[in-house]
């Protein structure tokens, strides 16, 4: 039944892709196809959810349905409908939009197969399919030099990640003789003996794949440059595809988290990326580039949460970040207006007593929330919540009269209660065994806690001590992204040169496109 259900869903993707590539320019016709696509996804999710709720995990030789996979595939269905609807209007009058829809739906098809796959071979083939179809989307405007360079860098990194993933799967198969993911997961959940060299190699390769897929430093540069592609492609990438690195760690977590080297590779690389990307983001002017750096930082934090064994928090992060980032890219024009308004307004530093009150309130509320849900585990995540809530409260205390403090604190309580409730509910269905989760004040927890403190301190200096010479030097280095992407670009071109379109040819084609559009309007 599960095989039939998923095959019907995948056939729906293929039929929609075929119709989209041949459809007329009628927005109504395209919108009906988008509606049909979304309804097909919703029906499959509904059947799968009902079966999962009554029988638990549903597994076949090729596909599996459990809470994690259903949550992510539900997100895919929702995002697909939004992106298709937006793209219909965004590409109205575009000559090659049939090709765009064909590759867009092929990408969504591949992502869906990865999320539902229960077979190593099928998982790897769909993973490759994602990068190949996405590559064509990134080159939708092939005559833009920055788009061509970003796609070239992404193409090389994707081949490295796919090779590493294939190597990891071969190591797992040679060690266990298993090809079904659910069997592999159950095996490592109950496996207590020392793992072999092949299994340790597989864990290390999976960690590398996740870091590359999530665009962690220093292989992050392409993520900042794909803003040259159509806006819906940026939304698809930042709100969906890039999250697959975290999904990979959650699926193979029982293996990865048993190998200290693999776990610490994720903790160190993703932790440093979170810190640096969050700071670099504050120095950027272009809104889309700032959003790209934000994605880099958010993916780093999600990977750290996975490495700590906090699957419930990582899943909540994945779902919330996808919805937020899709909205941010598709509504970027409004964000530009809001950002300009914020920059033109007075940025006054709250006095010390307001910082202290905000810190006391944030600490008290966060501690109360942890006690209510009977939380046991790393405290660094709650430390991050205390820091974010302190800044949020202090800035609003400064902007509002003292009489409105009660309303501000009430809003903070509601936000924290919603966060805690969702975390507690997800903990009931996706939590890992305690031996795979980090504990309070162990090495991993202290590492993240130190990064959180450093992030808060440096961010304060950048905002309120920008006049200091040392801070100005630091700001310039951060604005340059620590020159990491420049070195990676030179290495990429040295190893695999790419022919970029000339600016003169690009201008000529832009004029030709404008003239063709003008004639069509007439």
N, C-alpha and C positions, 0 to 999 in steps of 0.2 A: 504493500500500500504506500509506504513512504517513497519507494522508488518511483511509482506511478505519479504520486503527488508532485515530487520535485521535477520529474521529467516534463510534466505538463507546464509547470512554472517556467522551465527553461525553453520549452517550445514557444511559450507566449513571448519570451524575449526575442527569439529568432524571428517569429512572424512580425512582431512590432518593428524590429530592425529592418526587415525587408520592406514593409509598407512605408516606413519613415524615409527610407532611401529613395523610394519611387513616388512619394506623395506629391500632390500638387501643391501650389503655394497657398492653398486655402487654410487659414488658421483654424477654422472650425473643424475641418477634416483631421488636421494634425492633433487638435485638442481632443477629439474623440478617441484617437489612437492612444494618446497619453492617459485618458480616463480609463480606457480598456486595460491598458497595461497596469495601472494602479489597482484596479478592481481585481485583476488576476492575481496580483501579489497578495492583496488583502484576503482573498478567498483561500489561497494556499496557506497563508499564515493562520487564518482562523481554524482550518481543519487541523493543521499541525499543532496549534496551541491546545485545542480541545483534546486531541489524542495524548499530548504530552501531560496535560493536567490530570488525566485519568489513569495513565499507564506509566508515567515516569518517562525516562529517556527512551526514544524510539530510534532503533538502530538497524541499518541494513548494511549490505556489503559496500555500498557506494555512498550513502548519505546517512546523516544522523541529525536528530532534532532533540535539543535540550534547551534549558532556559537561556544559557549564554548565546547559543546560535539563533534561537528565535528572537531574542532581543535585538541582535545585530541585523538579522534579515528584515525585521520589522522597520528598523531604522533605514535600511536600504530602500524598502518599498516607499516609505514616506519621502525620503530625499529624492528618489527617482521621479516621483510625481512632480515635486516642486521644480526640479531641474528641467524636466521636459516641458512643463508649462512655461517656465521662464524663457527657455531656449526658443520656443515657438515665436515669441514676440521679439526676443533679442536678435534673432537671425532673420527676421522678416526682410525679404528682398535679397538675401545673401545667395549668390549664385551656387555655391557648393554646400548648401546646408543639408542636402540629402546625404552627402558623405559624412558630415558632422554627426547627424543622428545615427547613422549606421555604426560609426565607431563608438559613439556614446553608449548605445544600447549593448554593443558587444562588450564594452568595459563593464557595464552593470551586470551583464550575464556572467562574466568571469568572476566578478566579486561575489555574486550570489553562490556560484559553485564552490568557491574557496570557503565561504562561511558554512555551507551545509555539507561539505565533503567529509567523508569518513574513510577515504582511501588515500594513501600516500601518493600514488601515481596520479590520480585525478586531482588531488590538491596541488601538486607541482605543475601539472599542465595548465590548470586554471590560473595559477599564480603567474606563469609565463604569459598567458593570454592577456592578463590585466596590463602588464607593462607594454606589450606590443601594441594593443589598441590605444592605450593612453599616449604612446609615442606619436601616433598619428593625430591625436587631438592636440597635442602640444605643438605640432607642426601644421595646424590648420591655416595659419598665416606663415608659410614657409619662407617668405621674403623678409621677415623681420630678423635681423642679425642676433639680437638677444634671445629671441625665441629659439632660433636654430642652435645657438650655443647651449642654452639650458637643456633642450631636448637631447643634444649630443652627450652632455655630461650625465643626464638622467639615463640615457641608453646604456652607457658604459657601466654605471653603478648597478643598474637593473640586471645586467648580465652577470656581474660579480655576485650579486645577491642570489640569483637563480642557481648559479654554480654552487655556491655555499649551501643553499637549501637542498639541492640534489645530493651533495656530499653528506649532509646530515641525515637525510632519509636513507641513503645506502648504509651508513654506519648503524642506524637504528635497526634496519632490516637484518643486517648481518649479525647483530647482537641478540635480537629477540626472535627473528623469523616471522615477525608480524607486519602486516600492511594496513590493518584497520586501526584508525586513530583511537577509537574507544578502547580497544584491547591494549594498545600501547599506553594510554593514560592510566587505565586500571592497573596495569603491570607495575608502573613506576610509583603509583600511589601506595602500593603494598610492598614494594621492593625495599628491603632493609639492608641487603648486603652491599659490599663495595662494588661500585660500578667499574666496568672495564674501560680500557683506553679508548675503544671505539665509541662507547657511550659518552665518555667525557669529551671526546672530539665532537660528537654530534651536538652536545649541549653548547659548546663554544661556538660552533658554526651557526646554530640557531640564534644565539645572542647577537652575532655579527649581522645576520640577516635582518633581525628586528631593528638594530641600530641604523642600518643603511635604509631600510624601508621608511623609518620615521625621520629621516634626514637629520641625524644628529651630527654634531661637529666632529671632524672637519668636512664631512661630505654633505653639507647643507646648502651649498651655494645655488644649486639648480632650483631649490624651492623658492628662493627669493626672485628668481628671474622668470619663472613661468607665468608671472602676471602679464607677460606679453601675449599669452594665449587668451581666447575668449573668456569673459567673466564666468560663465557657467562651468567651464573647465577648471578654473581656479577653485570655485566652490566645491566641485566634485572631488578635486584632489585634497583640499584642506579639510573638508567636512567628512570625507569617507575613506578614500584609498590609503591615505597616509596612516590611518588608524590601524591598518592591518598588521603593522609591526607589533602593536600591543595585543591584538587578537592572537597572533602567532605565539607570543609568550604565554598568554593565558591558556591556550590549547596544550602547549608542551611544557607548561610550568612544572608539573611533577618531575620531569627530567631535569630541566634547567636549574631549578632551585635546589636540587641535590648536589650540584657541582659548584663549589665555592668560587672557582675561577670564573665560570660563566656568569654567576650571579653578581660578582663584584665588577666584572667588565661592564655590565649594564648599569650598576650603581654608580660607578665612577664616570663613565662617558656620558650617560644620560643626566646624571646629577650636575656635572660641570656644564653641559649644554643648557640645562634649565636655568642655571645661574647666569651664564653669559648671554644667552638669547634674550632673557627677560630684561637684562640691563641694556643690551644693544637696541632693543625695541624702543626704549625711551628716547634714543638719540635720533630716530628716523623721522623724516618729514612726510614722505609719501605714505598715504594711508594703507595702500595695498601691501607695500613692503613691510610696514609695521605689523599688519595682520599676518604676513608670512613669518616674521620673526616670532610673533606670538604663538603661531602653530608649532614652530620648532621648540619653543620653551614648554608648551603644553604637552607635546609628545614626549619630551624628556621626563616631565613629571609623571606622566602616565606609565612610562617604562619603569621608573623608580618605584612607583606603587606596585607594579607587577613583581619586581624583584624583592620587595618587602613581603610579598605574599598577600597583599591586600587586594584580592581580586574584586571584592564588592566595590571598593572605592575606584579601582581602575575601570570597571564597567560603567559605573556612574559617570566618571570623568569622560569616557569615550562617548557616551550618549549625549551628555550635556554639551561637550565641546563641539560635536558634529552639528548639533542644531544651532548653536551660537555662531559658529564660523560660517555656515551656509548663509545664515541671515545677514551676517556682517558683509560678506562679499556681494551678495545679491542686492543689498541695500546700501552699497558703498557711497552712493551720491549723498544720501542723507547723513551718513557718518562724517563725510567731509565737512558739511555745514556745521555739525555739532562739534567737530574737532576744532574748526576755526573759531567758533564761539568760545570754546574753552581756553584756547591759546590767547585770545584777545582780552579775556577777563583777568582780573587781578588775582595773582597766586600768592596769597599771604600765608606765612608759616604760623600754624597754631601755637599759642604759648605753651610753656612747659606744663602748666597745671592741667591743660586740656589733654595733652598727651598722656599724662599720668592717669587722669580719670578714664580716658578711653582704654588704656592698658588694663586698668583694674576691672572695668566692666567687661571687656573682651575675655580676660582670663577667667573671671567668675562665671560668665555665661558658657564658655567652652568647657570648663571643668564640670559644670552642672550637666551639660549635654552628654559628656562622656560617662558620667556616673549613672544617668538615667538609662542609657542603653547598655549599661554594664560592659563597657568597652575594655578589652584586654589586648594589648599589642603595642606597637611603636607609638611613642608620644610625639614624634617629630611632625606627623601629619596634623595633629592638633596644634602644635606650635606654629605651623604655617597658617592655620585658621586664626589663631590669636593675633599674629602679625597683620594679616589682611583685615581682620575685623577692627583692630586698633586704628589702622590708617583710615578705614572707612568712617569710623565713629569720630575720630579727631577732626577730619576735614568737614564733616557735617556739623559738629559742635561749633566750629569756627564760623561757618556760613549762616547759622541759625541763632535765634535768640535763645537764652537759657530756658525760657518757658516751653520751648518745643523739644527739649532734651528727652522728655518722657516718650514722645512720639518716635524719636529717632531710636531710642533703646528698644521700643516695642517692635519696630521694623527689624532690628538686629535679632531679636528673639525669634521672630517668625522665620527669618532666613536660616538661622542656626537650627531651629526645630525641623524645618523642611529638609535640610541637609542631613541631619542626624537620623530622621525617620527613613529617608531613602537608603542611607548607608546600612541601617539596621535591617531593613527588609531585604536588601540584596545580599546581606551576610547570611541570611537563612537559606539561600538557594545556590550561591556560588562560592562559598567560603572554602578554603583549603584546610587540610589537617593542621593542627597546631605546630607539628614538627617542621612544616614547610613555611611557617610564618615567622617573620622577625619578632623579637621580643623587645620590651621596653628597655631602652638604654643599652642595647647590645651594639656591636660595631656598626652595623648598617644604620641603626636608628641615630646614633651619635653623628655619623657622617652626614645624614640628611639634615639633622638639626643644626649642625654647624653651617651648612649651605644656606639654610633658611635665615639664620642670624646674619650671615654675610650679605645676603641679598637685601635684607631690610636696611642694614647700615649703609651700604653703597647706594641704594636707591634714594635714601634720605639725603646723602651728600650730593647726588646729582640734581635733586630737585631744589634743595634749600641752601646748599653751599657751593653753587656753581661759580661763584666769583673767585674761589680759591684757585691758585695756579695749578696745584696738584690735581684738583678735580677737573680743571679744564684740559689738562694733558690726558687724563683718563678718559674724558668724554670724547676727545679726538680719536683715541685708539679704539674705543668702543664703536664710534661712528664708522670706522674703517672695518669693523667686524674682525678685529685683531689680524687683518690681512690674511686670514686663513683661506678664504675663497680664491684670492688672487694666486696663492701658491698652488691650490688644487687645480685651478684653471690652466696654469702654466704646465703642470704635470700632465693634465689631460691632453692638452694640445701636443705636448712632446711625445706622449705614448701613442696617441691616435689623432692625428691632425684632422681638422674639419674645414671644409670650404664654406665660408659665411657669405651670404648675399651682400652685394655692394650697396652702399647708401644711395648711390645714383639710380641703380635699378629699382630699389625700393620706392623711391620717390616717383619714378616713372609709372610703376604699377599702381601706386596709390592714386595718381592723377587719372590713370585709365579706369580704375574702379569707380572713382567719383563720377567720371564722365558717363560710364555705363549706368550707374544708378540714377543720374540726372535724366538720361534718355528714357529710362524705364518709367520714372515718375511722369514725364511728359506724355 
